[in-house]
Amino acid sequence: MKLHAMELPLGRSHIQSKTSKIALLIISSTLFFLTIIPVLYPLLGYPSYLLKNRSPKPSSTYVSEEVQDSIRISEGEDCDIFSGEWVPNPDAPYYTNTTCWAIHEHQNCMKYGRPDTEFMKWKWKPDGCELPVFNPAQFLEIVRGKSLAFVGDSVGRNQMQSLICLLSRVEYPIDVSYTPDEHFKRWKYTTYNFTIAYFWTPHLVKSKLREADGPTQTGLFNLYLDEFDVEWTTQIEEFDYLIISGGHWFYRPLVFYENHHIVGCHYCLNENVTDLTKFYGYRKAFRTAFRAINSLDKFKGVTILRTFAPSHFENGIWNQGGNCVRRKPFRSNETALDGDNLELYMIQMEEFRAAEREGRTKGKRYRLMDTTQATLLRPDGHPRTYGHWPHENVTLYNDCVHWCLPGPIDTWSDFLLQMLKMEGVRSHQERLYSGDRRMRFQ
Protein backbone atom coordinates (compact mmCIF):
# COMPACT_ATOMS: atom_id res chain seq x y z
CA MET A 1 0.00 0.00 0.00
CA LYS A 2 1.44 3.37 -1.01
CA LEU A 3 0.73 6.29 1.32
CA HIS A 4 0.91 9.79 -0.13
CA ALA A 5 1.58 12.98 1.80
CA MET A 6 -1.61 14.23 3.37
CA GLU A 7 -2.80 16.90 5.77
CA LEU A 8 -3.64 15.49 9.18
CA PRO A 9 -6.27 17.21 11.40
CA LEU A 10 -4.00 17.77 14.38
CA GLY A 11 -6.06 20.64 15.78
CA ARG A 12 -5.56 24.32 16.36
CA SER A 13 -2.72 25.95 18.22
CA HIS A 14 -4.72 26.44 21.42
CA ILE A 15 -5.02 22.63 22.00
CA GLN A 16 -2.79 21.53 24.82
CA SER A 17 0.66 20.08 24.02
CA LYS A 18 -0.11 16.79 25.73
CA THR A 19 -3.15 16.15 23.53
CA SER A 20 -1.12 16.89 20.39
CA LYS A 21 1.54 14.39 21.36
CA ILE A 22 -1.04 11.67 21.95
CA ALA A 23 -2.69 12.34 18.60
CA LEU A 24 0.64 12.26 16.81
CA LEU A 25 1.52 8.96 18.45
CA ILE A 26 -1.80 7.36 17.44
CA ILE A 27 -1.56 8.55 13.85
CA SER A 28 2.10 7.53 13.49
CA SER A 29 1.36 4.06 14.81
CA THR A 30 -1.58 3.68 12.44
CA LEU A 31 0.51 4.73 9.43
CA PHE A 32 3.29 2.36 10.43
CA PHE A 33 1.03 -0.68 10.60
CA LEU A 34 -0.78 0.22 7.39
CA THR A 35 2.60 0.33 5.68
CA ILE A 36 4.44 -2.58 7.21
CA ILE A 37 1.75 -5.25 7.48
CA PRO A 38 1.14 -5.59 3.71
CA VAL A 39 4.91 -5.82 3.17
CA LEU A 40 5.49 -8.53 5.75
CA TYR A 41 2.31 -10.49 5.11
CA PRO A 42 1.31 -9.98 1.46
CA LEU A 43 -0.68 -13.18 1.20
CA LEU A 44 -2.57 -14.76 4.08
CA GLY A 45 -4.22 -18.17 4.16
CA TYR A 46 -3.75 -20.83 1.51
CA PRO A 47 -1.13 -20.62 -1.24
CA SER A 48 -2.94 -19.52 -4.35
CA TYR A 49 -2.49 -22.86 -6.09
CA LEU A 50 -4.26 -24.61 -3.21
CA LEU A 51 -7.09 -22.12 -3.57
CA LYS A 52 -7.38 -22.89 -7.26
CA ASN A 53 -7.26 -26.66 -6.78
CA ARG A 54 -8.94 -27.03 -3.41
CA SER A 55 -8.77 -30.58 -2.10
CA PRO A 56 -10.51 -31.98 0.99
CA LYS A 57 -8.84 -30.90 4.19
CA PRO A 58 -6.64 -33.66 5.68
CA SER A 59 -8.03 -35.10 8.87
CA SER A 60 -5.06 -34.67 11.18
CA THR A 61 -3.78 -31.22 10.24
CA TYR A 62 -5.23 -27.75 10.37
CA VAL A 63 -4.78 -24.97 7.86
CA SER A 64 -2.54 -22.34 9.39
CA GLU A 65 -2.45 -18.69 8.46
CA GLU A 66 0.39 -17.16 6.46
CA VAL A 67 1.15 -20.40 4.60
CA GLN A 68 2.74 -18.64 1.67
CA ASP A 69 5.18 -15.80 1.24
CA SER A 70 5.24 -13.74 -1.94
CA ILE A 71 8.35 -12.26 -3.48
CA ARG A 72 8.43 -8.75 -4.87
CA ILE A 73 9.71 -9.04 -8.43
CA SER A 74 9.90 -5.34 -9.17
CA GLU A 75 9.09 -2.11 -7.37
CA GLY A 76 5.37 -1.78 -6.86
CA GLU A 77 4.60 -5.37 -7.89
CA ASP A 78 3.89 -8.26 -5.56
CA CYS A 79 3.95 -11.71 -7.10
CA ASP A 80 3.67 -15.21 -5.73
CA ILE A 81 6.49 -16.76 -7.75
CA PHE A 82 5.60 -20.27 -6.58
CA SER A 83 2.14 -20.37 -8.18
CA GLY A 84 1.98 -20.63 -11.95
CA GLU A 85 2.36 -22.86 -14.99
CA TRP A 86 5.13 -24.44 -17.05
CA VAL A 87 5.60 -22.81 -20.46
CA PRO A 88 7.86 -23.83 -23.37
CA ASN A 89 11.45 -22.59 -23.29
CA PRO A 90 13.32 -23.43 -26.51
CA ASP A 91 16.54 -21.92 -25.09
CA ALA A 92 16.87 -24.64 -22.44
CA PRO A 93 18.81 -26.56 -21.29
CA TYR A 94 21.71 -24.40 -20.14
CA TYR A 95 24.14 -27.28 -19.62
CA THR A 96 24.34 -30.93 -20.71
CA ASN A 97 25.55 -34.21 -19.29
CA THR A 98 28.79 -33.70 -21.24
CA THR A 99 29.47 -30.16 -19.95
CA CYS A 100 28.76 -30.85 -16.26
CA TRP A 101 30.55 -33.53 -14.25
CA ALA A 102 28.43 -33.02 -11.11
CA ILE A 103 25.40 -35.07 -12.23
CA HIS A 104 24.80 -38.16 -10.13
CA GLU A 105 24.81 -41.31 -12.25
CA HIS A 106 21.25 -42.23 -11.30
CA GLN A 107 19.99 -38.83 -12.52
CA ASN A 108 22.12 -38.71 -15.67
CA CYS A 109 19.20 -39.51 -17.96
CA MET A 110 20.72 -38.44 -21.27
CA LYS A 111 23.89 -40.47 -20.68
CA TYR A 112 21.81 -43.57 -20.16
CA GLY A 113 19.71 -43.19 -23.26
CA ARG A 114 16.51 -41.35 -22.43
CA PRO A 115 15.13 -40.87 -25.95
CA ASP A 116 12.97 -37.77 -25.45
CA THR A 117 14.37 -34.29 -24.79
CA GLU A 118 11.27 -32.09 -24.50
CA PHE A 119 11.22 -32.48 -20.70
CA MET A 120 14.26 -30.17 -20.57
CA LYS A 121 12.64 -27.38 -22.60
CA TRP A 122 10.24 -25.74 -20.15
CA LYS A 123 10.42 -22.85 -17.73
CA TRP A 124 8.27 -21.76 -14.82
CA LYS A 125 5.90 -18.85 -15.44
CA PRO A 126 4.37 -17.42 -12.24
CA ASP A 127 0.84 -16.10 -12.38
CA GLY A 128 0.99 -12.35 -12.99
CA CYS A 129 4.72 -11.80 -13.47
CA GLU A 130 7.91 -13.13 -15.03
CA LEU A 131 10.54 -15.11 -13.14
CA PRO A 132 13.98 -14.48 -14.64
CA VAL A 133 15.94 -17.52 -15.80
CA PHE A 134 18.91 -18.27 -13.56
CA ASN A 135 21.90 -16.00 -14.17
CA PRO A 136 25.04 -17.76 -12.86
CA ALA A 137 27.27 -14.68 -12.92
CA GLN A 138 24.72 -12.64 -11.01
CA PHE A 139 24.23 -15.43 -8.47
CA LEU A 140 27.97 -15.74 -7.80
CA GLU A 141 28.29 -12.01 -7.28
CA ILE A 142 25.45 -12.04 -4.74
CA VAL A 143 27.00 -14.91 -2.77
CA ARG A 144 30.59 -13.66 -3.01
CA GLY A 145 32.32 -14.37 0.29
CA LYS A 146 29.36 -16.40 1.60
CA SER A 147 28.41 -20.05 2.13
CA LEU A 148 25.38 -22.25 1.45
CA ALA A 149 24.53 -25.62 3.02
CA PHE A 150 22.04 -28.20 1.77
CA VAL A 151 20.63 -30.34 4.58
CA GLY A 152 18.47 -33.34 3.73
CA ASP A 153 18.26 -36.49 1.63
CA SER A 154 19.22 -37.42 -1.92
CA VAL A 155 16.69 -35.00 -3.44
CA GLY A 156 18.57 -32.26 -1.58
CA ARG A 157 21.77 -33.56 -3.17
CA ASN A 158 19.94 -33.56 -6.51
CA GLN A 159 19.21 -29.85 -5.97
CA MET A 160 22.82 -29.05 -5.06
CA GLN A 161 24.14 -30.81 -8.17
CA SER A 162 21.66 -28.91 -10.33
CA LEU A 163 23.02 -25.63 -8.91
CA ILE A 164 26.64 -26.70 -9.52
CA CYS A 165 25.78 -27.52 -13.13
CA LEU A 166 24.07 -24.18 -13.69
CA LEU A 167 27.08 -22.36 -12.21
CA SER A 168 29.47 -24.34 -14.42
CA ARG A 169 28.97 -21.81 -17.21
CA VAL A 170 31.01 -19.40 -15.07
CA GLU A 171 33.20 -21.53 -12.84
CA TYR A 172 33.69 -25.05 -11.51
CA PRO A 173 34.30 -25.48 -7.77
CA ILE A 174 37.13 -27.37 -6.14
CA ASP A 175 36.54 -30.13 -3.60
CA VAL A 176 37.36 -28.91 -0.08
CA SER A 177 35.56 -31.69 1.81
CA TYR A 178 36.79 -32.47 5.31
CA THR A 179 35.98 -36.17 4.93
CA PRO A 180 36.06 -38.75 2.10
CA ASP A 181 32.46 -39.66 2.97
CA GLU A 182 30.32 -38.78 -0.07
CA HIS A 183 27.43 -37.96 2.26
CA PHE A 184 29.24 -34.84 3.48
CA LYS A 185 30.71 -32.78 0.63
CA ARG A 186 32.08 -29.26 0.41
CA TRP A 187 32.85 -27.34 -2.77
CA LYS A 188 34.51 -23.94 -3.09
CA TYR A 189 34.34 -21.37 -5.89
CA THR A 190 37.75 -19.82 -5.39
CA THR A 191 37.20 -16.72 -7.55
CA TYR A 192 34.18 -15.77 -5.46
CA ASN A 193 35.20 -17.28 -2.10
CA PHE A 194 31.82 -19.06 -2.11
CA THR A 195 31.34 -22.47 -0.48
CA ILE A 196 28.59 -25.04 -1.04
CA ALA A 197 28.16 -27.96 1.37
CA TYR A 198 25.91 -30.99 1.54
CA PHE A 199 24.92 -32.76 4.76
CA TRP A 200 23.20 -36.13 4.41
CA THR A 201 20.39 -36.54 6.94
CA PRO A 202 17.44 -38.41 5.40
CA HIS A 203 15.34 -38.17 8.58
CA LEU A 204 16.70 -34.80 9.84
CA VAL A 205 17.01 -36.24 13.36
CA LYS A 206 19.25 -38.90 14.88
CA SER A 207 18.50 -42.25 13.22
CA LYS A 208 19.94 -45.74 13.08
CA LEU A 209 19.38 -48.78 10.88
CA ARG A 210 17.55 -51.35 13.00
CA GLU A 211 17.14 -54.13 10.43
CA ALA A 212 18.70 -54.35 6.99
CA ASP A 213 15.53 -55.69 5.35
CA GLY A 214 12.50 -54.89 7.46
CA PRO A 215 8.88 -55.35 6.36
CA THR A 216 9.41 -53.90 2.87
CA GLN A 217 12.99 -55.08 2.20
CA THR A 218 14.15 -51.45 2.37
CA GLY A 219 15.35 -51.40 5.96
CA LEU A 220 13.74 -50.67 9.31
CA PHE A 221 15.06 -47.53 11.00
CA ASN A 222 15.06 -46.23 14.55
CA LEU A 223 14.21 -42.53 14.66
CA TYR A 224 15.06 -40.64 17.84
CA LEU A 225 12.52 -37.90 17.31
CA ASP A 226 13.65 -35.62 20.14
CA GLU A 227 17.41 -35.89 19.46
CA PHE A 228 19.45 -33.74 17.08
CA ASP A 229 21.42 -35.29 14.23
CA VAL A 230 24.78 -33.89 15.27
CA GLU A 231 26.31 -34.77 11.91
CA TRP A 232 24.75 -31.55 10.61
CA THR A 233 23.61 -29.55 13.64
CA THR A 234 27.21 -29.15 14.84
CA GLN A 235 28.42 -28.01 11.42
CA ILE A 236 26.07 -25.26 10.24
CA GLU A 237 26.83 -22.29 12.48
CA GLU A 238 29.33 -20.88 10.00
CA PHE A 239 26.94 -20.87 7.03
CA ASP A 240 25.14 -17.84 5.63
CA TYR A 241 22.32 -19.82 4.00
CA LEU A 242 20.82 -23.17 4.93
CA ILE A 243 18.39 -25.05 2.65
CA ILE A 244 16.62 -27.81 4.58
CA SER A 245 14.33 -30.42 3.03
CA GLY A 246 13.13 -33.98 3.44
CA GLY A 247 10.26 -36.38 3.00
CA HIS A 248 10.60 -39.57 1.00
CA TRP A 249 12.55 -41.56 3.59
CA PHE A 250 9.58 -41.32 5.95
CA TYR A 251 7.71 -43.77 3.72
CA ARG A 252 10.06 -46.54 4.86
CA PRO A 253 9.30 -48.59 8.02
CA LEU A 254 10.28 -46.63 11.12
CA VAL A 255 10.38 -47.12 14.89
CA PHE A 256 9.88 -43.91 16.87
CA TYR A 257 11.79 -43.13 20.06
CA GLU A 258 11.20 -40.23 22.44
CA ASN A 259 12.95 -39.78 25.76
CA HIS A 260 14.87 -43.02 24.99
CA HIS A 261 11.67 -45.10 24.84
CA ILE A 262 9.69 -46.54 21.93
CA VAL A 263 6.49 -44.52 21.51
CA GLY A 264 5.24 -45.98 18.25
CA CYS A 265 6.19 -46.73 14.67
CA HIS A 266 5.31 -46.47 11.01
CA TYR A 267 4.57 -49.79 9.31
CA CYS A 268 6.88 -51.79 11.58
CA LEU A 269 4.27 -54.59 11.73
CA ASN A 270 4.96 -55.20 15.42
CA GLU A 271 1.73 -55.96 17.23
CA ASN A 272 3.17 -54.62 20.49
CA VAL A 273 3.95 -51.20 18.99
CA THR A 274 1.29 -48.66 18.00
CA ASP A 275 1.41 -47.58 14.37
CA LEU A 276 1.39 -43.79 14.60
CA THR A 277 1.91 -43.41 10.81
CA LYS A 278 4.69 -41.60 8.98
CA PHE A 279 2.98 -38.27 9.58
CA TYR A 280 3.70 -38.41 13.31
CA GLY A 281 7.41 -38.98 12.71
CA TYR A 282 7.54 -36.36 9.95
CA ARG A 283 6.06 -33.66 12.15
CA LYS A 284 8.28 -34.45 15.13
CA ALA A 285 11.40 -34.64 12.95
CA PHE A 286 10.88 -31.19 11.45
CA ARG A 287 10.00 -29.79 14.85
CA THR A 288 13.27 -31.11 16.29
CA ALA A 289 15.31 -29.95 13.29
CA PHE A 290 13.95 -26.42 13.61
CA ARG A 291 14.48 -26.52 17.38
CA ALA A 292 18.12 -27.39 16.72
CA ILE A 293 18.51 -24.37 14.43
CA ASN A 294 16.85 -22.02 16.89
CA SER A 295 19.10 -23.28 19.68
CA LEU A 296 22.32 -22.30 17.87
CA ASP A 297 23.33 -18.94 19.31
CA LYS A 298 26.16 -18.47 16.79
CA PHE A 299 24.07 -19.28 13.71
CA LYS A 300 23.21 -15.96 12.07
CA GLY A 301 22.32 -17.27 8.64
CA VAL A 302 19.04 -17.57 6.73
CA THR A 303 17.16 -20.87 6.99
CA ILE A 304 15.24 -21.78 3.83
CA LEU A 305 12.69 -24.58 3.87
CA ARG A 306 12.46 -26.20 0.44
CA THR A 307 9.04 -27.81 0.53
CA PHE A 308 8.15 -31.40 -0.29
CA ALA A 309 8.59 -32.49 -3.91
CA PRO A 310 5.91 -35.12 -4.76
CA SER A 311 6.80 -38.30 -6.60
CA HIS A 312 4.78 -39.44 -9.64
CA PHE A 313 4.31 -43.20 -9.53
CA GLU A 314 1.36 -44.40 -11.60
CA ASN A 315 -0.15 -47.87 -12.00
CA GLY A 316 1.47 -49.14 -8.84
CA ILE A 317 3.68 -48.06 -5.96
CA TRP A 318 7.44 -47.73 -6.31
CA ASN A 319 8.27 -51.41 -5.61
CA GLN A 320 5.20 -52.91 -7.29
CA GLY A 321 5.54 -51.82 -10.90
CA GLY A 322 4.81 -48.11 -10.51
CA ASN A 323 6.24 -45.93 -13.25
CA CYS A 324 6.19 -42.34 -14.58
CA VAL A 325 6.04 -42.34 -18.37
CA ARG A 326 4.35 -39.02 -19.12
CA ARG A 327 6.17 -36.82 -21.65
CA LYS A 328 4.96 -33.31 -20.77
CA PRO A 329 3.96 -31.23 -17.71
CA PHE A 330 0.49 -31.10 -16.24
CA ARG A 331 -1.47 -27.89 -16.38
CA SER A 332 -2.46 -26.64 -12.94
CA ASN A 333 -6.10 -27.59 -13.58
CA GLU A 334 -5.18 -31.18 -14.48
CA THR A 335 -3.99 -32.31 -11.07
CA ALA A 336 -4.22 -31.26 -7.43
CA LEU A 337 -2.22 -31.59 -4.26
CA ASP A 338 -4.07 -34.15 -2.17
CA GLY A 339 -3.73 -37.25 -0.03
CA ASP A 340 -0.32 -37.94 1.49
CA ASN A 341 1.30 -35.14 -0.51
CA LEU A 342 -1.04 -32.54 0.93
CA GLU A 343 -0.67 -33.92 4.44
CA LEU A 344 3.14 -33.81 4.31
CA TYR A 345 3.08 -30.32 2.81
CA MET A 346 0.77 -28.95 5.49
CA ILE A 347 2.85 -30.53 8.27
CA GLN A 348 5.92 -28.77 6.87
CA MET A 349 4.11 -25.46 6.70
CA GLU A 350 2.76 -25.69 10.24
CA GLU A 351 6.12 -26.60 11.77
CA PHE A 352 7.89 -23.98 9.66
CA ARG A 353 5.58 -21.19 10.84
CA ALA A 354 5.92 -22.25 14.47
CA ALA A 355 9.72 -22.28 14.17
CA GLU A 356 9.67 -18.94 12.38
CA ARG A 357 7.69 -17.35 15.22
CA GLU A 358 10.04 -18.72 17.85
CA GLY A 359 13.12 -17.90 15.81
CA ARG A 360 12.07 -14.31 15.33
CA THR A 361 12.38 -13.76 19.09
CA LYS A 362 15.99 -14.94 18.84
CA GLY A 363 16.94 -12.99 15.73
CA LYS A 364 16.68 -15.99 13.42
CA ARG A 365 15.54 -15.60 9.82
CA TYR A 366 13.35 -18.15 8.04
CA ARG A 367 12.34 -18.17 4.38
CA LEU A 368 10.10 -20.43 2.31
CA MET A 369 11.02 -21.95 -1.06
CA ASP A 370 7.69 -23.48 -2.00
CA THR A 371 8.61 -25.88 -4.80
CA THR A 372 5.63 -28.19 -4.26
CA GLN A 373 3.29 -27.00 -7.00
CA ALA A 374 6.01 -26.62 -9.61
CA THR A 375 7.23 -30.18 -9.04
CA LEU A 376 3.72 -31.62 -8.70
CA LEU A 377 3.13 -30.51 -12.30
CA ARG A 378 6.23 -32.31 -13.67
CA PRO A 379 5.59 -36.07 -13.94
CA ASP A 380 7.79 -36.06 -17.03
CA GLY A 381 11.01 -35.04 -15.25
CA HIS A 382 12.06 -38.26 -13.47
CA PRO A 383 14.81 -40.72 -14.48
CA ARG A 384 12.51 -43.78 -14.55
CA THR A 385 14.89 -46.49 -15.83
CA TYR A 386 17.41 -44.07 -17.35
CA GLY A 387 19.79 -44.04 -14.39
CA HIS A 388 21.78 -47.08 -15.53
CA TRP A 389 22.47 -49.14 -18.66
CA PRO A 390 19.70 -51.57 -19.63
CA HIS A 391 22.06 -54.55 -19.52
CA GLU A 392 23.38 -53.78 -16.02
CA ASN A 393 22.48 -56.31 -13.32
CA VAL A 394 21.17 -53.83 -10.76
CA THR A 395 18.23 -53.95 -8.37
CA LEU A 396 16.89 -50.48 -9.07
CA TYR A 397 13.20 -49.69 -9.41
CA ASN A 398 11.64 -47.11 -11.69
CA ASP A 399 12.83 -43.81 -10.22
CA CYS A 400 9.91 -41.39 -10.03
CA VAL A 401 11.32 -39.56 -6.99
CA HIS A 402 14.56 -37.96 -8.16
CA TRP A 403 14.95 -35.62 -11.13
CA CYS A 404 16.85 -35.83 -14.40
CA LEU A 405 19.62 -33.27 -14.88
CA PRO A 406 19.19 -31.12 -16.86
CA GLY A 407 15.54 -31.04 -15.88
CA PRO A 408 12.68 -29.41 -13.97
CA ILE A 409 14.51 -28.79 -10.71
CA ASP A 410 16.91 -26.41 -12.41
CA THR A 411 14.01 -24.00 -11.83
CA TRP A 412 14.64 -24.29 -8.08
CA SER A 413 17.74 -22.18 -8.69
CA ASP A 414 15.56 -19.57 -10.42
CA PHE A 415 13.57 -19.42 -7.17
CA LEU A 416 16.70 -19.27 -5.05
CA LEU A 417 18.28 -16.42 -6.99
CA GLN A 418 15.11 -14.34 -6.82
CA MET A 419 14.88 -14.94 -3.07
CA LEU A 420 18.50 -13.89 -2.57
CA LYS A 421 17.89 -10.71 -4.56
CA MET A 422 15.13 -9.77 -2.15
CA GLU A 423 16.86 -10.89 1.04
CA GLY A 424 18.47 -7.55 1.79
CA VAL A 425 15.15 -5.73 1.42
CA ARG A 426 13.26 -8.21 3.55
CA SER A 427 15.88 -8.38 6.29
CA HIS A 428 15.79 -4.58 6.52
CA GLN A 429 12.00 -4.63 6.82
CA GLU A 430 12.17 -7.23 9.58
CA ARG A 431 14.75 -5.19 11.49
CA LEU A 432 12.44 -2.18 11.31
CA TYR A 433 9.50 -4.27 12.52
CA SER A 434 11.54 -5.81 15.35
CA GLY A 435 12.92 -2.43 16.38
CA ASP A 436 9.43 -0.93 16.53
CA ARG A 437 8.20 -3.78 18.72
CA ARG A 438 11.10 -3.32 21.14
CA MET A 439 10.43 0.45 21.28
CA ARG A 440 6.73 -0.07 22.05
CA PHE A 441 7.32 -2.63 24.78
CA GLN A 442 10.14 -0.81 26.58
Buried (B, 14 or more C-beta within 10 A) or exposed (E): EEEEEEEEEEEEEEEEEEEEEEBEEEEEEEEBEEBBEEBEEBBEEBBBBBEBBEEEEBEEBEEBEBBBBBBBBEEEEBBBBBBBBBEEBEEBBBBBBEEBEBBBEBBBBBBBEBEEEEBBEBBBBBBBBEBEBBBBEBBBEBBEEBBBBBBBBBBBBBBBBBBBBBBBBBBBBEEEBEEEEEEBBBBBBEEBEBBBBBBBBBBBBBBEEBEEEBBBEBBBBBBBBBBBBEBBBEBBEEBBBBBBBBBBBBBBBBBBBBEEEBBBBBBBEBEEBBBBBBBBBBBBBBBBBBBBBBEBEEBEBBBBBBBBBBBBBEEEEBEEEBBBEBEBBBEBEEBBBBEBBBBBBBBBBBBBBBBBEBBBEEEBBBBBBBBBBBBBBBBBBBBBBBBBEEEEEEEEBBBBBBBBBBBBBBBBBBBBBBBBBBBEEBEEBBEBBEEBEEEEEE
